[in-house]
Amino acid sequence: MNPFEMFKNVKNLQDKMEQMKQELEHKAFTGTAGAGMVTVVVNGQHQVVSVKIAPEIVDPNDIPTLEVLIASATNNANSQLQEYLQQEAIRKSSELGLNDLMKGGFPQ
């Protein structure tokens, strides 16, 4: 591939990534923990959108367990988002013939 074509493809990739960033504002990724007793939803910008906790899991004498479940559900949701970002980056770079640039994956 000649250098001018490569620069054009890189610019196209940047445009697609910007479009993906805007689309991510409207995407939601749900993480759960404790057999679904805790659910956390994050958006594509890693912001927590909602937290749902089943009443039966709330024990005022065992707050540490609830804290662990919330953290676990949040990490699960963020892992799903990260996986989505990696797949989209690979897909978009492949569409532009830039596979070699994305072999290392999407930066974390």
Secondary structure, DSSP 8 states (H G I E B T S, - for coil): --HHHHHHHHHHHHHHHHHHHHHHTT-EEEEEETTTTEEEEEETTS-EEEEEE-GGG--TT-HHHHHHHHHHHHHHHHHHHHHHHHHHHHHHHHHTT-GGGGTT----
